[in-house]
Amino acid sequence: MRRAVCPGSFDPLTRGHLDIIARAAALYDEVVVAVLHNEAKSGLFTPGERVAMIERAVADLPASPSSARGVADVRVVESSGRLLVDLCREVGADVIVKGLRGEADYAYELPMALMNRDLTGIETVFLPCDPRFVHVSSSLVKEVARYGGDVAPFLTPDVLDAVRSRLRGDPA
Ligand code: PNS
């Protein structure tokens, strides 16, 4: 059983994230998507809201070839106030999977990958992002949406609704 963790802040989930999760699900027996708190970022959505959005999005992913359940073997957890490596140990993950959009991502991700390996020996596997999403980030999507730009191509319809509603100030 090979289990991978796909960590991130996912505020909110983008189609770029979803592509990486789907590709990880095709490579590993199970993928645990971990919604983590990033000290440097303040959130539009609560961790619980992000988990719920990701759960709805991954429910529509196609089955991986090894899946016995007929759906992709992906589950979503929230993890705050602890290290990613501790979550990986708890869920029995062999590997961390992250997407890379370019050099800036590599510069950001490399120290974390090396630190995580120093801490517990866990390896990080980087997947090159789909070129369609190379410019897509949660932060940019929020900024464009906040000023009325069209972010529909970068989000699932469910996440798009949630972003529009939150930016309008609708009650949760
Ligand atoms: O989506 P992001 O912001 O790129 O994700 C970064 C994240 C949340 C994966 C990273 O900040 C993280 O792993 N946080 C958990 C706490 C931790 O383990 N920090 C040390 C990393 S070496």
Boltz pocket constraint, residues with backbone or C-beta under 6 A from the ligand:
constraints:
  - pocket:
      binder: B
      contacts: [[A, 7], [A, 8], [A, 9], [A, 10], [A, 36], [A, 37], [A, 38], [A, 39], [A, 82], [A, 83], [A, 84], [A, 85], [A, 111], [A, 112], [A, 113], [A, 115], [A, 116]]
      max_distance: 6.0
